[in-house]
Amino acid sequence: MENLTSIRRAQLISTYGIGSLLPVEHESFIVMGQNSWPPKWINKYHNGKRSNAIHADELATALGVKDLIPPPAEDIFQIPVRRFPEMYACPICKRLDFWTDLARDSSTYGKMNICVDCKTENATLIPSRFVAVCKDGHIQDFPYYSWVHRGSSGDCTPRESKLSLHTQATHDSLQGLIIKCTCGAKRSMEGALGRARLGNCRGRYPWLDDKEPANCDKELIGLQRGAANVWQSIIHSAITVPGSSEAGPIASFLNENPWMLALPPERRDKFILDEAQNNGFEPEELSRAVEQRTSSSPNVESLKELRSREYKALQTELLDQGGNSEFLSLPKVADSDFKDRTKVSLVSDIARLREVRVLSGFYRVELSEENSWQSTALLSNRKEDWLPAIEAWGEGVFFKLDEQLVSDWETRPWPNQRFERILSISQNPRALKASVRMVLLHSLAHILINQLSLVAGYTAASIRERLYADDDQCGVLLYTAGSDSAGSLGGLSALSSLPKAEEILLGALETARWCSADPVCIESGLRGLDSMNLAACHYCMLVPEVSCEHNNVLLDRAMLIGTPDDPSKGFFSDLFEIDILDR
């Protein structure tokens, strides 16, 4: 197997995960599914357990699997890829065809990425700039033949057709890309992107070798190969806190008795009753655990419970017990004067943390209600008992807002009216599951990331957010984490003293009071992905995608500092003597 390139292990969970397109010089490939990963790496056992598994049993159970396996770290194990898209073009002769027909044969290398028709060695083939996808996650080559012949007087069959791709220097848009056929048909690529009436999807899974095409009736959507919405990961993560990594007795029992999971549904009930009685379990609890393990969707309630446990640990003093602790926390409770000046009730120094990130699925185009908890079947052609994951070590600082102040503010008409503006347009599941509190905390996290990047020694792309925004939660964790078990430099936790935290918070709010795009930004209507942002732009609120757990949506700077018309309505507005109109 040829070694095409090397990427970081973390990228196989995020940027170049299963089903994504991997550019390699002048070629393009799709990362293959779990069933194609090297079995000698996945199934390395020691004492009956996978020796490569990451220790995060409760997270694995919540995601319906037995183990979480990191990508291979050793050179002898490679993650397979497949050439995609299959359509390539020659920049010299302009021929557009399948790579297998267009690439030159070589006695040494098999096929070379050089045009078979051109005598020059400079005729390096270029992968198709366009692909076609559907909302169910399928992907296929762009249907050039049907596109160029739609409404054309040309008369040829797909087998007879010979296509070519031409560019016109007079146009720098898609209008300057012309597809021609030898039958005389020709058409520009203008209008080819988006819902361009490309026909129905063929249900293709090119990243799953032996999976039959699905019977898919979704509409094909044209996208540029490098577009962000060709592939978006669905990642679930957890911070390891005391008591959160051990499997419960039922999970341990199922790990040791995988035959229970292999039973057909109609035969499970009798065995569940018998095994529950024999092992002292409640039958209903064992039945739920079996159902979760055999389901392809994460257990939302279990994931919420894990985050709730993190929230409590972030407010609890947990000191070093011999140098091997995975989570160290030193909370600092604010006095009444500090609360009055900042509306913050607690700041915690998180000197050490361990985060486990899991790729549980992905989506294309957009997250819809149907795929908001995407099936892990997209990662494999069968249900696997493991998921790809990485662990990262780092440190951070935790801010908890005064819960009573937030509860009082979030029931007022003004913040709810702004939030209703988002709900009135967007049907994205993220918006439907969000709240006024979540938008407030998310907006606060973003301005803190930008402020911390100025004083902590980390770039904004190195700082991540973690929101705690349920009804009984009101905090944000800003942290940095890397794959090195030594962690990071301590630049964030060192800023957790109350005077430093106050300086950072007020500095972030002061910066947020004026955006270089104002008044357009602060007075803008809905914007961003699926119209899920209000007053938020690249100058004031948006952060690098790797920093945000919500894809830079559900943001509104006005929730923090008010608007020119209502300068006193933001949550933090009364901290400033000078309102926004005076600037």
Helices and strands as residue ranges (DSSP letters): G 9-12, E 21-24, E 27-31, G 34-36, H 39-42, E 45-46, E 49-50, H 57-62, E 67-69, E 81-83, E 87-89, E 95-98, H 99-102, E 103-106, E 110-115, E 126-127, E 130-133, E 139-141, H 144-149, E 163-167, G 174-176, E 177-181, E 186-188, E 221-224, G 228-230, E 232-239, H 249-256, H 259-262, H 265-279, H 283-294, H 300-314, E 328-333, H 336-342, E 344-363, G 376-379, E 386-401, H 403-410, H 413-425, H 429-432, H 436-455, G 460-462, E 464-468, E 475-482, G 493-495, H 498-512, G 529-531, G 545-547, H 558-561, G 573-575, G 580-582
